[in-house]
Amino acid sequence: MKLLDFFMHEVEAPKLSTILPAVISGIANGMVLGIINSAAALLYHPEDQVRLFFLFISCLVLYVVARKISLVRTTIAVEEAIRRMRMRIVDKLRQTDLIFVENSGRSEIFTRLTHDANVISQSAVTLISAAQATIVLLSCLLYIAWISLPGFLITITFLGSAVAIYLINYKIIAKHINLSIQKEGEFFDSLNHTLDGFKEIKINSNKSQDLFEHIETISISTQDAKVEAGKRLVGSSMFAQTSFYILIAVTIFALPILSITLIDDVVKITIAILFLSNPLEMVVGAMPMFTRANVAVANVYLLEEEIDAVRASGYHSGKEIASPIYFESIGLEGVCFDYKNSDGDKLFSVGPVDLTIKRGELVFIVGGNGSGKSTLLKLLIALYSPSKGHLHVDHISLERSAIQSYRELFAIIFSDFHLFDRLYGLKEVDPHRVNQFIKTMRLQDKTRYVDGKFSNANLSTGQRKRLAYIAATLEDKPIYIFDEWAADQDPEFRHYFYEQLLPDLKNKGKTIIAVTHDDRFFSVADRVIKVDNGRLTTFDPAHCS
């Protein structure tokens, strides 16, 4: 029971401080039934009526106060537990391998850490209320047993049979609820296609219509699953209500025949049955939420287990960063890497790769689309774990414990880079210096560095790359990697990048690796390396036109 595991292991608040008020609240609510019946029996005894009235008020106040304390403490404890759980998973996520994030997809991770976490959050109050209702239910049954043992046996038999039938039916309901949750995830994926591919579907009506029809199919499937679950829930609810009416009829008409029972006791039992109908309905009504919450917890834990499995098998970032690595050369030796599908079949392979890059070198990497250039970069900076071979620094194999220190050597701008609105990781940033860089990048009319962030990041791809270049330069790392950085620049700024920015970095002693297709500027590089079908060839840039 994953939900029970969550409450037992994630909630750090003392369990007794949350459970005890719920128990007190449930007992106080149950005592109200006995007080009402006693007051009705002593209707013509004013002195007893006064005493019972104050006892009723006391129980009512105790019920309200204890219930409020229980719900508030539960809410606080669960929200704290969810926050810790999410931050723990996010912490593991940022330390896992890139390949896991790429294969899992944003929607899967978002769904687990947002939607499923919200389901757990919403379930807290419902489930603690159901727990209180369970105590009231037990109190009512004990009260009936105290009045009449035959009445208790009849009541427990009817209720037990009704609950058993409901639970059998609910297994089918749970399947439909699980299916609807799965379909919601598929709907989210399709919605991502609509938003991320908006430009493409805007100019292609057939593609737009096919995508819309696919989304509609998923939406109908989701609706059907929810409707089927709803219909069965309605049927179960009607069955429960009908069972109550039958139980009342048996109590009134059959109990006096089956057992010697006073009329007053029959009335008390009938009132007790009516009184327990609400808590029983609350308990039964909480089952759908219980199922959804249990599935949500299982999904979140599954994500964490998958992250843990990847971290155990590949590179991952430690929480502590060792001393910076000094190097004269870095490289790959006999490195191979395989892209695989979900069945483990190879889709594309890189390697074996042998590559050494010396400190202070300016190296260009060229190759066709899909040749393996980006994969090579990810292997070189230890974002991918090679299936064979190893990284080396100064021709010494890099130990796993030094992976994060090795990664700290690099500042990189990928072709699919992400531009942060703030300069995270940089302390005591001089705004004047940043704005000077912005001016150098000819963006002074587009954005400014104000209040610790860029005032406007809604720029063209080329302009956003220039902001990313500023952030990378401020990091002042030994090695800079540019993955087709110049591809989105205008001709004038492209010249500026190759003839001014790269030589300036080289003159500062930086090592530079740039993926490019601009053969006109190959003469700027010390070496040009070609990637072809996952393998490397080297040629002299002087021979390029």
N, C-alpha and C positions, 0 to 999 in steps of 0.2 A: 504494500500500500504506500505509493510514493508520497501522497499527501500527508500521511501520518509521519513518514520519514522527514518530510520538510518541517513539520511542527516540532518534532523531537530533536532534530539536529541543527536546524537553521535558527530557530527562535531561541535567543539567549536569555530573554527575560525569565525569571523564576516561574515555572509552570504553575505552581500552587497559587501565586498571586493573581493569575488569570483564571484558573479553574475554580478556585474557592468562591469568588463572588458569583460565578455562574451557578454553582451548586446552591449557594444561599438564595439566590434569586429564584431558582426553580423550586426549592422547598417552600419559600415564602408564597409563591404563586399557588402551589398545591395546597398550602394551609388555608388559603382563602376559600377553597371549596368546602372544607370541613366547617369553617366559621359560618359560611352562608347556610349550610344545612342545619347546623346547631341553632342558629338564630331563627330559622323558620320553625324548628321544633319548639322553641321557647318563645313563640310569638306573644303569648299572654303573660310573660314574666318580665316586667319592665326592668327590674334590677339586673337580671341576666343579660337583657338586651343592651344595656349601657356598657357592661363589661365586654360583651362580644363586639360592640361597635368600635370601642377603642382598640380592641385586639385586631379587628379588621383593618383599621387605619394604620396600625403599627406594621402589620404584615404588608400592606400596600406600599407604605413608605420604604420598608426594607426591600421589597421587590424592585421598586423603581431605582433606588440608590445602588443596590447591588448589580442590577442589570446594566445601569449606566457605567459603573466602574468596570464591569467585565468587558463591555463592548469597547470602551475607550482604551483599556489596557491591551485588548486583543488587537485593535487597529494599530496602535503604536508598535506593538511587538512584531506584528506581521510586516508592516511597512519597513521597519528597521531590518528585518530578516531578508526581505526582498531586495532592499538596497545593498546589503552586504553580499547577497548571492549574485546580483547582477554585476557589482563591481569586481567580485572575485573572478567571474567568468570573463568580463572585459579585460581584466589584468592578464588572465591566461591567454585570451585571444590576441592581445598585442604582443605576446611572447611566442606565439605559435608560428609555424611555417606559412609562408605566403601561399603555397600551393593549396593549403586547406581553405584559406579565405577565398581563393579563386574558384575552387571546386564547389564550395558550399553555396556561394551566392549571397548577395546582400539580403534578399527577401527572406531566406531561411533564417539567417541570424537575426534580422530585425523582428521577425514573427516571434521567435523564441524569447527575445529579451524585452519586447514591448507588449505584444498582444497576450502571450502566455503569462507574462508577469502581471499584467493587468487583470487577467482572469483569476489568478491566485489572490490578488489584492481584493477584488470584488467578492470573493468567496468567504473572506474572513468573517465578516459580520453575519452573513447568512448561516455559516456553519456553527458559529458560537451560539446564535439564536436557536438553531436546531438542537444543539447540545442542552441548552436550557429547557427547551420544549420536551426533550427526552426525560429530563428529571421531573418535570410536571406530569408527564405521562405516567411515569413509574409511581409518583405520589398518588395519582388518581387510582391506579390499579391497586395499590396497597390499601387505599381508603375503601375501595369496593370490597376487597378481601376481608377487611375488618368488619364491614357491615354484614356481608353474606358470602360465605365460601362458595356455594353453588352459583351465586351471581358472578363471582370472580372467575370461576371456571368457564362459565358460558361466555363471559366477556373476552377472556384471554384466548379461548378457542376461536371465536369469530375473528378477533383482531389478528391472531397468529395466521389463520388461513388467508385472510385478506392481504396481509403483508407478504406472505409467501407467494401468492398468485401475482401480486404487484412486482415482486423482485424477479420472478421468472419473465414477466413481460418486459421488465426494465432492461434485461440483457439485450433485447432487440432494440429498445430505445437507445441504449448506450452505443450500439453499433452505428445507428443513424447519426447520433451526435458526433461521434468520432469522424464519420465520413464527411459531415458538414464542416468540421474543423479543417480536415484535409483539403476540402474544396475551397475553403476560404484562403488557404495558402496558395493554391493554384490561381485563384482570382487575383491575389496580390501580385503574383508573378506576371500575369497577363496585363495588369494595370501598369506595371513597370515598363512593359514593352510599349504601351501606348504613350507613356510620358517620355521615356528615353528615346523612342523612335518616332517622336512626333513629326519631325521634319520629313522623314521617309514616308510615313503614311499620309502626310499632307499632300504629297505630290504623286501618290500612287493610290488611286481610288480602289483598285482591286485588292491591293495589300491591306488597305484600311478596312475594307468590307470583310475580308477573310478573318482579320484579327478580331473585328467586332463580333462576327458570328462565333468565333472560338470563345470569346469572353462570354457571349450570351449562352453558349452551351454549358460552360462551367457554372454560370449564374443559375441556369435552370436546374442543373444537377444539385447545386447547393440548396435551392428552394425546395426541390423534391425531398431531399434528405431531411430538411428542417420541418417540412409539412408532415412527412410520415412520422417523425418523432413527436411532433405536436399532436397529431391525431391519436397516437398511442397514449400520450400523456393525458389527453382529454378523456380517453376511454378509461384509463386507470383512475383518474380523478372521479369520474362518474361511478365507477365500481366501488371506490372507497366510500363515497357518499351514500350509495345504495346499501352498502354493508352496514353503515351506521343506522340507517332507518330500520333495517331488518333486525339488528341487534336490539334496538329500542323496543321493537314489537315483541321480540322473544322475551325481553325483560319484563314487559308489562303483561303479556298474555300467557306466556309459557312458564315463567319462573314460579309464579304462585302455585301452578299445577305440579311442577316437578319437585318443588321443595316448599316446606312450610316457611313462608316469608311474610312478614308484616307489611301492610300497605305502606306505612311510613318508610320502611326500608326499600320497597320497590321505587318509591318516589325519589329517595336519596340516590339510589343506584342510577336511576334515569337521569337525574341532574348531573351525576358524576360522568356518565357517558357523554352527555352533551358538552360538559366542561372539557373533556379530554379530546373532543373532536378537533378543536383548533390546534393544540400542540401536535396531534398526530398528523394533521394536514401540513403543518410547518415542517415536521420531520420528513414526511414523504416528498413535499415540495422542494426540499433542499437536495434531494438526490441528483437531479440534473446538474445543479451547480457543483455538487460533490464530484460527479463524474467528469465534468469539464475541468475542474480544478486539478483532479488527479491526473488527467491527460496532460494538462499544462505543465504540472511539476515534472512528469515523466519526460516531456519534450525538452524542458530546460536542462534537466539532468543528463539527457541523451546528448545534447549539444556539448555539455561540459565533458562528458566521457569521451566524445569524439576528439575534442581539443586535447585532452590528456593523452589519448592514444597517439596523436600526431606528435605532440611534444616529446613523448617518450622515444619515438622512432627517428626523429629528424633533428635538425638544428633548432634551437630555441634560445631566446634571449634570457640571460640571467637577470636577476634584479640588481645585482651589483656589477659595476663596470670596472674592470681591472685597469691598470696603468695603460696609457696610450702606447700603441705599438710603433716602434721606430723600424723603418724598413729601407732597404736599398732596392728591393724588387718584390713583386707579388705575382702570383700566377696560379695556373691550373695544371695538374699533371695527371694524364690519363683519365680525365674526367668524362663521364657519360651521364646522360639524364634521359629518362623516358617519360613521355606524357602517356597516361593510361586512362581508359574509360572506367566506368563504375564496375565493369566485370573484370578489370585487370588487364585488358588487352592493350597492347602498345599502339598508340596513334601516331606518334612522331618521336624520333630519337635525335639527340645531339651527342656528338663525340664518336670516338675518343678525342678529347681536346687537350693539347699541350700548348700552353701560352704563358709567357713571362713578360711582364711589363716593368721597366726600370723606373726608378724614382726620377721625376722631372721630365719624363717622356710625354710627347703629344702624339697620341695614337688615334687614327681614324679607323672605324669599322664600317665596312660596306657589305651589301648583299641584297638580294631580292626580298620581296615580301614573303614572309613565312620561311625564310632560310634559317632562322634560329638566332638572329642578332640579339633580340631582347632576352631570350633564354640564356644566351651566353653571358649577358650582363648580370642577370639574376644569379647565375652560378658564381660569377666572379665576386659578387658582393655578399655571397652566402645567404641569399634569400631563398634559393633552392638547395636542397640536399642532393648531392650527386649519388647516383646508384653505384658508380664505380669511381675510383680515383680520389684525389684530395686537393685541397687548396694548400698553397705553400707561401711562406714569407721568408725571403732570403734563402729559398730552396730547402726550408725546413717545414715539414708537414704541420699544418695548423691544428692545434688541439681543440676539442669541442669547448673546453672551458674558456678559450680565448676568442670564440666566435664573435661575441658582442663587441669586444675591444677591437677586433678586426673590422667589423662593420662601421665602427665609429670613425674609421679613416675616410669614409666616403661622404660626399655631398652629391646627390644625383637628382636629375630632372628627367623623369620618364616621359615617353611620348604620351602616355595616358596619366600624366601627373595630376596630383591634387594640390590646389593652392589653398593654404591655410590663411584665415583672415588675420591671424596674429603671428608674431615671430616666436612661436613656442620653442623652448629650449635655450633661448638667448636671454641673458640677464643684463640689466642696466643698458638697454639699447639707447643710443643717442638719436633722438628724433631728427635732429639737424642732419646727421650723417645719412640716415635713411632717405630723407627727402632730397639730399644731394644725389644719392644713387638714383632716385626716381627721376630726377632731372637729367642725369646722364643717360638713362634709359628712354628719355624723351616721353615721359608719362606725366609731367608736371601739370598738364591741363586735364588729365584724366583722374588722378587720384593723389592722395596725400597720406602720410603716416601721422595719424592723430589719435591721441588717447590709447596708445598701445596697439593700434590696428590700422589696416589700410581702409581709408574712408570709402573706397569704391573698388570692388573686385569684379563688377559686372562689365568685363571688358572682352575684347576679342581674344581668341586663343593665343595669338602671337603676343599680345600685350600682357596677358596673364603669365605667359612664359617669361616675360621680362621681369615681372614681379617675383616669380619663382627664382630667377637668376639672382636677384638682389638678396633674397633670403638665403640662398645657397652661398653667396659670396660672404655674407655676414657670418655664416657658420665657420668660415676660415678653416676648412678641412684640407688635409694633404692631397686628397685625390678627388677630382671632379669628373663626373660622368654626365654627358648630355646625349640623350636619346632622341635624335632627329629634332634638336632644339630649333634649328634654323628653318625648318620646313614651313613654319607658319609666319615667317617674317617677310616684310617687304624687301625688295632687292637692295635698297640702300642699307637697311639695318642688317641684312644678311652679310653684306661686305664688312660692316662694322664688327659683326660677331667674329668672323674668321680672321680679319686683318688687324683688329684692335683688341677685342676682349680676350680671345684665346692666347695671343702672344703675351698680353699683360699678365695673365695667370701663370703662363710658363716662366716668365721672367721673375715671378715671385717664388719660383721653385715648386710650383704645383704640378702634380701629375694629372694629365687630362686624357680622357677616353671619350671620343665623340662618335656616335653613329650618324652617318651622313650619306647623302646621295649627290652632294655637290662636288662633282669631279673637278670643277674649275679651281677649287681651293685645296686639292690634295697636296700641293707643294708646301702648304703650311705645316703639314704633319711630318713627324720624324719617320713614321711608318704607317702604311695602310694595310689593314688586314681584311681579307674577304671571307665572308661566311657563305658557304654554299651547301645546302642540304645538311646542315648541322656540323659541317667540318670547316677547317680553316685553311686558307692559302695566303701567302704573303707576296706582295709585289712592290716594286719601286715606284713611288709616286711621281718620280721624274719622267717615267715612261707614259704617264697619263696625260691626255690632252684636255 
